[in-house]
Structures are given as C-alpha cells and as structure tokens.
Amino acid sequence: MMLETDVLAQIRGLTRTRLRICIEQEWVRPARGDRGHAFDDLDVARLRLIAELTEDLQVNDDAVPIILSLVDQVHGLKRRLRLLDEAIAQQDDAVRGRIAEHVQARDGT
C-alpha cells in the first residue's frame, strides 16, 4: 500500500488536484487509514492510466469513466477466458477436439 505522497512522487503528471478528482469520482477507491488514503497496486495502475489519458493524450474528464469501464470489461473478459481455458484443458481429448471443431466452424478460420 502506498500513501498519497508516494503515489504523487511515483506517477509523472499526476497532481494532487487530479488525484482528489479521481477519488471523488470513485475512479479509484483507496483504503482510508489513520495516515490518509492508502493505494494498492490496482489503484496505482489506474492512476497511472488516468494520468496518461488526461495529461499525455488530453482526454477530457467525461471520457475517463467510459474508458475505465471498457478497460475493466476487457480485464474481466480476459479473466473469464483464462478460467474457460483451464476448464477446457482439464477435459479429455475427445471433448477438447469437439470444442475446437465447434469454435473453428463458428469462427470461420
């Protein structure tokens, strides 16, 4: 966990004002401790992305939650695909073969 001052020092282009906006808009949800906000790795990664979007790419604040939502959806889908891949890998050769045939027939490749 990182404190606010550590996050500000680590992320280029992230200002205290931008950080507070991110918290108020709930784009990040740091834990609250006796020393202030405490940011985990996910919070820091999101803040790094937000800083890049808003500072480097000049994305406006209205678009940030849309982009964050899309990124979250992609990560969720990747996680589900990994789980599906693990489940398929546990099946016998015949089942895996039928699944592969079905996917190829639907995918057109």
Secondary structure, 3 states (H helix, E strand, C coil): CEEHHHHHHHCCCCCHHHHHHHHHCCCCCCEEECCEEEECHHHHHHHHHHHHHHHHCCCCCCCHHHHHHHHHHHHHHHHHHHHHHHHHHCCCHHHHHHHHHHHHHHHCC
